[in-house]
Amino acid sequence: MIGIDLVSIARITHMRERFGDKAFAKFLSEEELALVHNDATAAGFYAAKEAISKALGIGICEQCGFMDIKLRKDVRNAPSFTLSKHLVEAYEICDLSLSITHENGFAIAVAVIEGKKHQRPLWH
């Protein structure tokens, strides 16, 4: 399952200027907030959570909220993520991959999730 999302960094900047750092708390945990040092990173994290939820085929919803997705960075600054137990079990997830990049005022994220169950039919 693959998901992708594109976010304007200016949109995130506007959100921060309007609502302050509490705007980020709506989609980032305290641990994730500690990793955000600029609006480009925040935009990348927002795009990542959207891409991950799209890879699941459900988007951000009651079943998969922003806090069901936990983003991390390794020692080389590469992003990764974990999902809430109920999502891992529902989709029988066995592997996860994430890539985030920033360029020309935009952040883009691509997520790949391998699982044994699919929420939507593979054919009609």
N, CA, C and O of each residue as an XYZ file, in Angstrom:
496
protein
N       0.855     -1.160      0.000
C       0.000      0.000      0.000
C       0.909      1.232      0.000
O       1.861      1.312      0.776
N       0.604      2.183     -0.874
C       1.422      3.376     -1.022
C       0.557      4.612     -0.797
O      -0.589      4.665     -1.244
N       1.105      5.597     -0.107
C       0.431      6.878      0.093
C       1.400      8.012     -0.148
O       2.593      7.890      0.129
N       0.889      9.115     -0.664
C       1.717     10.288     -0.936
C       0.943     11.539     -0.541
O      -0.284     11.567     -0.636
N       1.655     12.574     -0.096
C       1.007     13.838      0.226
C       1.983     14.989      0.001
O       3.191     14.842      0.182
N       1.445     16.119     -0.390
C       2.198     17.332     -0.667
C       1.607     18.454      0.179
O       0.390     18.642      0.199
N       2.464     19.203      0.881
C       2.008     20.290      1.745
C       2.830     21.540      1.452
O       4.054     21.479      1.342
N       2.150     22.659      1.328
C       2.831     23.938      1.174
C       3.420     24.347      2.524
O       2.711     24.384      3.530
N       4.700     24.647      2.543
C       5.340     25.094      3.784
C       4.718     26.413      4.234
O       4.590     26.654      5.434
N       4.328     27.275      3.286
C       3.681     28.548      3.622
C       2.371     28.316      4.368
O       2.013     29.105      5.243
N       1.657     27.253      4.037
C       0.405     26.920      4.747
C       0.692     26.629      6.218
O      -0.042     27.069      7.103
N       1.765     25.884      6.467
C       2.143     25.545      7.834
C       2.625     26.803      8.566
O       2.305     27.001      9.738
N       3.389     27.648      7.877
C       3.859     28.909      8.470
C       2.668     29.772      8.858
O       2.634     30.331      9.954
N       1.699     29.883      7.971
C       0.496     30.674      8.255
C      -0.252     30.109      9.464
O      -0.716     30.862     10.320
N      -0.364     28.796      9.527
C      -1.043     28.154     10.656
C      -0.316     28.475     11.966
O      -0.953     28.783     12.974
N       1.041     28.399     11.948
C       1.816     28.701     13.155
C       1.680     30.170     13.536
O       1.520     30.489     14.715
N       1.741     31.059     12.565
C       1.611     32.499     12.850
C       0.235     32.837     13.405
O       0.103     33.724     14.248
N      -0.776     32.140     12.940
C      -2.147     32.419     13.387
C      -2.447     31.822     14.759
O      -3.086     32.462     15.595
N      -1.983     30.591     14.988
C      -2.368     29.870     16.208
C      -1.209     29.575     17.155
O      -1.430     29.037     18.240
N       0.014     29.913     16.772
C       1.160     29.619     17.616
C       1.526     28.148     17.554
O       0.996     27.396     16.736
N       2.425     27.751     18.418
C       2.897     26.364     18.417
C       1.808     25.362     18.764
O       1.944     24.174     18.471
N       0.713     25.835     19.395
C      -0.368     24.899     19.728
C      -1.022     24.336     18.467
O      -1.669     23.291     18.524
N      -0.859     25.022     17.321
C      -1.374     24.490     16.061
C      -0.698     23.159     15.731
O      -1.344     22.234     15.240
N       0.596     23.069     16.002
C       1.329     21.836     15.720
C       0.910     20.704     16.653
O       0.979     19.533     16.280
N       0.480     21.046     17.855
C       0.073     20.032     18.826
C      -1.178     19.283     18.376
O      -1.495     18.232     18.933
N      -1.884     19.794     17.393
C      -3.071     19.095     16.878
C      -2.684     17.882     16.044
O      -3.480     16.955     15.893
N      -1.454     17.880     15.494
C      -1.061     16.736     14.670
C       0.275     16.118     15.073
O       0.693     15.122     14.483
N       0.955     16.696     16.075
C       2.242     16.155     16.512
C       2.248     15.894     18.017
O       1.707     16.680     18.795
N       2.862     14.787     18.415
C       3.029     14.482     19.842
C       4.167     15.338     20.401
O       4.872     16.006     19.644
N       4.345     15.320     21.707
C       5.438     16.078     22.329
C       6.798     15.613     21.814
O       7.691     16.428     21.581
N       6.952     14.295     21.638
C       8.214     13.763     21.130
C       8.478     14.246     19.706
O       9.612     14.576     19.357
N       7.439     14.285     18.895
C       7.582     14.761     17.517
C       7.856     16.259     17.479
O       8.665     16.725     16.676
N       7.186     17.010     18.341
C       7.415     18.460     18.417
C       8.877     18.776     18.726
O       9.416     19.770     18.238
N       9.509     17.942     19.525
C      10.917     18.157     19.873
C      11.827     18.011     18.654
O      12.942     18.533     18.653
N      11.369     17.313     17.624
C      12.153     17.121     16.405
C      11.953     18.248     15.387
O      12.703     18.360     14.417
N      10.936     19.077     15.621
C      10.589     20.136     14.667
C      11.339     21.411     15.021
O      11.102     22.013     16.069
N      12.249     21.819     14.134
C      13.040     23.029     14.357
C      12.698     24.136     13.378
O      13.213     25.248     13.490
N      11.817     23.833     12.402
C      11.400     24.846     11.441
C      10.094     24.416     10.777
O       9.639     23.283     10.937
N       9.509     25.341     10.035
C       8.222     25.066      9.400
C       8.314     24.010      8.306
O       7.344     23.295      8.055
N       9.474     23.902      7.648
C       9.650     22.882      6.615
C       9.541     21.485      7.217
O       8.911     20.599      6.638
N      10.153     21.293      8.376
C      10.057     19.995      9.043
C       8.624     19.713      9.470
O       8.135     18.596      9.300
N       7.947     20.714     10.023
C       6.550     20.535     10.425
C       5.688     20.176      9.219
O       4.820     19.309      9.315
N       5.920     20.833      8.088
C       5.167     20.529      6.865
C       5.456     19.103      6.408
O       4.548     18.388      5.985
N       6.716     18.691      6.492
C       7.076     17.326      6.134
C       6.407     16.302      7.025
O       5.960     15.257      6.551
N       6.336     16.592      8.311
C       5.675     15.683      9.247
C       4.169     15.612      8.982
O       3.568     14.541      9.059
N       3.568     16.763      8.669
C       2.133     16.769      8.347
C       1.902     15.920      7.093
O       1.003     15.079      7.064
N       2.717     16.144      6.061
C       2.595     15.376      4.827
C       2.797     13.884      5.099
O       2.100     13.045      4.530
N       3.748     13.562      5.966
C       4.018     12.160      6.286
C       2.804     11.495      6.912
O       2.431     10.391      6.515
N       2.188     12.147      7.876
C       1.033     11.533      8.533
C      -0.132     11.371      7.555
O      -0.853     10.375      7.607
N      -0.315     12.334      6.677
C      -1.354     12.209      5.652
C      -1.030     11.074      4.687
O      -1.913     10.285      4.351
N       0.223     10.977      4.233
C       0.630      9.917      3.312
C       0.459      8.538      3.949
O       0.009      7.600      3.290
N       0.811      8.417      5.208
C       0.678      7.145      5.922
C      -0.786      6.731      6.011
O      -1.128      5.576      5.761
N      -1.648      7.682      6.369
C      -3.074      7.349      6.473
C      -3.658      6.994      5.101
O      -4.552      6.154      5.003
N      -3.152      7.634      4.047
C      -3.598      7.303      2.686
C      -3.100      5.923      2.275
O      -3.805      5.194      1.576
N      -1.903      5.558      2.698
C      -1.380      4.223      2.393
C      -2.258      3.146      3.019
O      -2.388      2.048      2.476
N      -2.849      3.458      4.144
C      -3.778      2.531      4.789
C      -5.114      2.482      4.049
O      -5.909      1.564      4.249
N      -5.352      3.470      3.200
C      -6.598      3.516      2.433
C      -7.747      4.164      3.160
O      -8.894      4.049      2.727
N      -7.464      4.852      4.269
C      -8.556      5.428      5.058
C      -8.408      6.920      5.309
O      -9.391      7.576      5.651
N      -7.224      7.472      5.151
C      -7.014      8.880      5.464
C      -7.108      9.118      6.965
O      -7.340      8.197      7.747
N      -6.924     10.369      7.341
C      -7.078     10.737      8.754
C      -8.570     10.720      9.067
O      -9.358     11.424      8.437
N      -8.938      9.916     10.036
C     -10.353      9.733     10.373
C     -10.445      9.219     11.818
O      -9.455      9.207     12.549
N     -11.624      8.807     12.201
C     -11.821      8.283     13.560
C     -10.992      7.025     13.794
O     -10.482      6.809     14.893
N     -10.859      6.205     12.768
C     -10.101      4.957     12.884
C      -8.593      5.204     12.937
O      -7.856      4.434     13.553
N      -8.133      6.287     12.286
C      -6.701      6.589     12.221
C      -6.510      8.086     12.401
O      -6.565      8.852     11.439
N      -6.287      8.490     13.630
C      -6.045      9.898     13.928
C      -4.565     10.226     13.834
O      -3.726      9.329     13.738
N      -4.247     11.519     13.862
C      -2.854     11.946     13.786
C      -1.995     11.291     14.865
O      -0.833     10.969     14.617
N      -2.551     11.091     16.055
C      -1.754     10.547     17.151
C      -1.611      9.025     17.092
O      -0.891      8.444     17.904
N      -2.290      8.371     16.136
C      -2.088      6.936     15.914
C      -0.827      6.673     15.104
O      -0.397      5.529     14.957
N      -0.238      7.744     14.581
C       0.980      7.663     13.787
C       2.081      8.387     14.553
O       1.944      9.572     14.858
N       3.163      7.695     14.864
C       4.287      8.288     15.603
C       5.514      8.346     14.688
O       6.003      7.319     14.216
N       5.994      9.554     14.450
C       7.159      9.767     13.603
C       8.426      9.836     14.438
O       8.416     10.326     15.568
N       9.516      9.337     13.868
C      10.824      9.379     14.521
C      11.878      9.696     13.479
O      11.609      9.667     12.278
N      13.075      9.997     13.944
C      14.237     10.132     13.067
C      15.364      9.312     13.671
O      15.530      9.272     14.890
N      16.141      8.654     12.810
C      17.258      7.875     13.322
C      18.503      8.758     13.447
O      18.427      9.970     13.249
N      19.633      8.159     13.770
C      20.857      8.927     14.003
C      21.341      9.662     12.754
O      22.094     10.630     12.858
N      20.914      9.206     11.573
C      21.282      9.881     10.326
C      20.174     10.823      9.841
O      20.220     11.323      8.717
N      19.182     11.055     10.703
C      18.072     11.955     10.421
C      17.043     11.385      9.445
O      16.199     12.126      8.943
N      17.100     10.085      9.171
C      16.124      9.444      8.295
C      14.817      9.238      9.055
O      14.833      8.806     10.207
N      13.681      9.545      8.418
C      12.399      9.391      9.110
C      11.921      7.946      9.118
O      12.242      7.161      8.226
N      11.155      7.618     10.134
C      10.467      6.335     10.215
C       9.220      6.563     11.052
O       9.005      7.660     11.566
N       8.404      5.535     11.189
C       7.176      5.696     11.963
C       6.710      4.373     12.540
O       7.107      3.294     12.100
N       5.861      4.497     13.529
C       5.147      3.361     14.098
C       3.665      3.712     14.080
O       3.285      4.876     13.954
N       2.851      2.694     14.205
C       1.406      2.874     14.216
C       0.817      2.301     15.499
O       1.408      1.425     16.129
N      -0.340      2.799     15.872
C      -1.043      2.261     17.036
C      -1.317      0.775     16.841
O      -1.490      0.291     15.722
N      -1.350      0.083     17.944
C      -1.528     -1.374     17.939
C      -2.773     -1.796     17.158
O      -2.747     -2.794     16.437
N      -3.870     -1.032     17.300
C      -5.102     -1.442     16.624
C      -4.960     -1.395     15.102
O      -5.591     -2.189     14.404
N      -4.146     -0.482     14.579
C      -3.922     -0.412     13.134
C      -3.012     -1.549     12.669
O      -3.265     -2.165     11.634
N      -1.953     -1.827     13.435
C      -1.046     -2.922     13.099
C      -1.819     -4.236     13.050
O      -1.624     -5.043     12.141
N      -2.684     -4.446     14.015
C      -3.460     -5.683     14.061
C      -4.518     -5.735     12.961
O      -4.697     -6.778     12.332
N      -5.214     -4.641     12.721
C      -6.281     -4.620     11.718
C      -5.764     -4.896     10.314
O      -6.440     -5.543      9.514
N      -4.564     -4.405     10.015
C      -3.988     -4.568      8.678
C      -2.909     -5.640      8.619
O      -2.340     -5.891      7.556
N      -2.625     -6.272      9.748
C      -1.564     -7.270      9.838
C      -0.286     -6.728      9.210
O       0.300     -7.360      8.332
N       0.136     -5.562      9.661
C       1.278     -4.854      9.087
C       2.576     -5.569      9.437
O       2.812     -5.963     10.579
N       3.420     -5.725      8.393
C       4.693     -6.406      8.607
C       5.901     -5.547      8.240
O       7.018     -5.869      8.645
N       5.708     -4.452      7.476
C       6.838     -3.598      7.133
C       6.349     -2.188      6.829
O       5.240     -1.999      6.331
N       7.194     -1.192      7.135
C       6.861      0.217      6.967
C       8.049      0.960      6.373
O       9.195      0.683      6.727
N       7.783      1.905      5.467
C       8.840      2.757      4.915
C       8.288      4.166      4.730
O       7.102      4.352      4.458
N       9.178      5.163      4.884
C       8.767      6.551      4.761
C       9.903      7.380      4.186
O      11.064      7.199      4.551
N       9.558      8.292      3.282
C      10.514      9.252      2.756
C       9.851     10.634      2.777
O       8.687     10.784      2.407
N      10.614     11.634      3.216
C      10.131     13.020      3.272
C      11.182     13.896      2.611
O      12.378     13.701      2.828
N      10.742     14.869      1.799
C      11.665     15.824      1.214
C      11.015     17.200      1.150
O       9.792     17.321      1.223
N      11.835     18.231      1.015
C      11.376     19.616      0.941
C      12.061     20.279     -0.238
O      13.261     20.100     -0.442
N      11.301     21.050     -1.024
C      11.877     21.740     -2.174
C      10.916     22.828     -2.651
O       9.706     22.612     -2.719
N      11.464     23.990     -2.979
C      10.691     25.087     -3.577
C       9.391     25.403     -2.841
O       8.351     25.612     -3.465
N       9.459     25.436     -1.520
C       8.295     25.824     -0.729
C       7.292     24.727     -0.453
O       6.201     24.998      0.048
N       7.644     23.488     -0.771
C       6.729     22.375     -0.529
C       7.442     21.249      0.198
O       8.658     21.090      0.097
N       6.661     20.478      0.929
C       7.142     19.251      1.561
C       6.317     18.114      0.971
O       5.105     18.234      0.796
N       6.983     17.030      0.672
C       6.294     15.859      0.134
C       6.729     14.632      0.921
O       7.880     14.516      1.342
N       5.785     13.725      1.108
C       6.089     12.478      1.813
C       5.470     11.316      1.057
O       4.376     11.418      0.502
N       6.202     10.205      1.052
C       5.721      8.961      0.460
C       5.861      7.882      1.525
O       6.914      7.732      2.145
N       4.784      7.138      1.724
C       4.780      6.050      2.703
C       4.420      4.745      2.006
O       3.538      4.703      1.148
N       5.114      3.689      2.390
C       4.814      2.345      1.891
C       4.566      1.474      3.121
O       5.372      1.432      4.050
N       3.435      0.787      3.098
C       3.059     -0.090      4.206
C       2.733     -1.461      3.632
O       1.908     -1.588      2.728
N       3.387     -2.479      4.165
C       3.104     -3.847      3.749
C       2.287     -4.518      4.840
O       2.672     -4.540      6.010
N       1.156     -5.063      4.430
C       0.288     -5.765      5.357
C      -0.391     -6.918      4.648
O      -0.404     -6.996      3.420
N      -0.951     -7.806      5.438
C      -1.612     -8.977      4.856
C      -3.084     -8.742      4.601
O      -3.707     -9.508      3.866
N      -3.662     -7.699      5.189
C      -5.074     -7.396      4.991
C      -5.208     -6.084      4.244
O      -4.387     -5.180      4.398
N      -6.244     -5.988      3.437
C      -6.572     -4.754      2.728
C      -7.969     -4.332      3.155
O      -8.870     -5.164      3.268
N      -8.144     -3.051      3.389
C      -9.448     -2.533      3.790
C     -10.386     -2.394      2.600
O     -11.603     -2.429      2.780
N      -9.864     -2.238      1.404
C     -10.706     -2.072      0.238
C     -10.485     -3.269     -0.703
O      -9.418     -3.882     -0.684
N     -11.485     -3.596     -1.518
C     -11.308     -4.728     -2.427
C     -10.225     -4.449     -3.457
O     -10.015     -3.300     -3.845
N      -9.541     -5.493     -3.900
C      -8.495     -5.350     -4.891
C      -9.068     -5.311     -6.303
O      -8.362     -4.924     -7.234
N     -10.300     -5.693     -6.483
C     -10.948     -5.649     -7.796
C     -12.437     -5.427     -7.601
O     -12.958     -5.583     -6.497
N     -13.120     -5.061     -8.686
C     -14.590     -4.847     -8.624
C     -15.313     -5.943     -9.335
O     -16.543     -5.938     -9.391
